[in-house]
Amino acid sequence: MSTFSFLDEKTIAYVVSSCTPPDAVVSSLIEDTAKVGELAEMLTPIEQAGFLHLIAKLVAPKTVIDVGTFTGLSSLAFARGLAPGGRVITCDVTEDWVGIARKHWELAGVADKIEFKLGPGRKTLPGLVGEGEADLVFIDADKTSYPYYIDAVTPMLRSGGLLILDNVLLHGTVAAPEDVEEDLPRYAAEVVAGVNAKLAVDERFETVMLPIADGVTLARKK
Ligand SMILES: C[S@@+](CC[C@H](N)C(=O)[O-])C[C@H]1O[C@@H](n2cnc3c(N)ncnc32)[C@H](O)[C@@H]1O
């Protein structure tokens, strides 16, 4: 499975081997995801999944919103770090891979803590307004909708809550979107570069960008 990193393969392997190893459930989820073919590269890299899990344990959220379910690894990482009685609400535009997700949520004993909503994030997120405040939001779906997603979830995020954005470096293209030849990747790079620039000066948040995997931004709502 090839998930993007700025590090060379040897160094990635070293990083992964220096983290707590995945347990049997996560290993099985990775194996099942590899069988979906090329799209397996959408899976959150294993070292990033460990990072998200640790963040959840530190925050001990009651409500997590996870935009972009795929085979369920990020939701699993969050569900295992919830406060007692907490839940993860996750959405995806397709249910093609939710079978893999549900199988592993069951195996981990967290299926009852994760609610999957089918539909585009732009439709699903406004419907979450009545669900109470969120403590943690992870955005990892279509990159060109990031500005919309941030606007939609910011009012739902409690003060002190954490917004996490994935792929904020977009393979490095965000530093110079004008150098990207193809139209759609260039547009995505422009959009994400705009998000990064705006968030860095957004006074509602304290923001750090981490060069882990394809870039992860943590923004704490003041
Ligand atoms: C990078 S994957 C998510 C990876 C996942 N978070 C994990 O931990 O492995 C992106 C997911 O976003 C979904 N997606 C794409 N466009 C979407 C949209 N408009 N609304 C909701 N989900 C979308 C894709 O179907 C895909 O499953």
The ligand as an SDF file (V2000), in Angstrom:
LIG
                    3D

 27 29  0  0  0  0  0  0  0  0999 V2000
   -8.6780   10.0390    2.2710 C   0  0  0  0  0  0  0  0  0  0  0  0
  -10.1920    9.1510    2.3900 S   0  0  0  0  0  0  0  0  0  0  0  0
  -10.5270    9.1630    4.0970 C   0  0  0  0  0  0  0  0  0  0  0  0
   -9.5800    8.2960    4.8690 C   0  0  0  0  0  0  0  0  0  0  0  0
  -10.0630    7.9210    6.2530 C   0  0  0  0  0  0  0  0  0  0  0  0
  -10.3040    9.0930    7.0680 N   0  0  0  0  0  0  0  0  0  0  0  0
   -9.0790    6.9980    6.9210 C   0  0  0  0  0  0  0  0  0  0  0  0
   -8.8550    7.1420    8.1200 O   0  0  0  0  0  0  0  0  0  0  0  0
   -8.5100    6.1260    6.2500 O   0  0  0  0  0  0  0  0  0  0  0  0
  -11.3550   10.3040    1.7780 C   0  0  0  0  0  0  0  0  0  0  0  0
  -12.7900    9.8310    1.8350 C   0  0  0  0  0  0  0  0  0  0  0  0
  -13.6190   10.9550    1.5650 O   0  0  0  0  0  0  0  0  0  0  0  0
  -14.7350   10.5160    0.8400 C   0  0  0  0  0  0  0  0  0  0  0  0
  -15.3410   11.6530    0.1370 N   0  0  0  0  0  0  0  0  0  0  0  0
  -15.0090   12.1780   -1.0580 C   0  0  0  0  0  0  0  0  0  0  0  0
  -15.8120   13.2060   -1.3650 N   0  0  0  0  0  0  0  0  0  0  0  0
  -16.6710   13.3370   -0.3280 C   0  0  0  0  0  0  0  0  0  0  0  0
  -17.7430   14.2180   -0.0430 C   0  0  0  0  0  0  0  0  0  0  0  0
  -18.0960   15.1700   -0.9080 N   0  0  0  0  0  0  0  0  0  0  0  0
  -18.4100   14.0670    1.1220 N   0  0  0  0  0  0  0  0  0  0  0  0
  -18.0580   13.0910    2.0050 C   0  0  0  0  0  0  0  0  0  0  0  0
  -17.0570   12.2300    1.7880 N   0  0  0  0  0  0  0  0  0  0  0  0
  -16.3720   12.3470    0.6390 C   0  0  0  0  0  0  0  0  0  0  0  0
  -14.1870    9.4450   -0.0860 C   0  0  0  0  0  0  0  0  0  0  0  0
  -15.2310    8.5900   -0.5340 O   0  0  0  0  0  0  0  0  0  0  0  0
  -13.1560    8.7660    0.7970 C   0  0  0  0  0  0  0  0  0  0  0  0
  -13.6880    7.6260    1.4140 O   0  0  0  0  0  0  0  0  0  0  0  0
  1  2  1  0
  2  3  1  0
  2 10  1  0
  3  4  1  0
  4  5  1  0
  5  6  1  0
  5  7  1  0
  7  8  2  0
  7  9  1  0
 10 11  1  0
 11 12  1  0
 11 26  1  0
 12 13  1  0
 13 14  1  0
 13 24  1  0
 14 15  1  0
 14 23  1  0
 15 16  2  0
 16 17  1  0
 17 18  1  0
 17 23  2  0
 18 19  1  0
 18 20  2  0
 20 21  1  0
 21 22  2  0
 22 23  1  0
 24 25  1  0
 24 26  1  0
 26 27  1  0
M  CHG  2   2   1   9  -1
M  END
$$$$
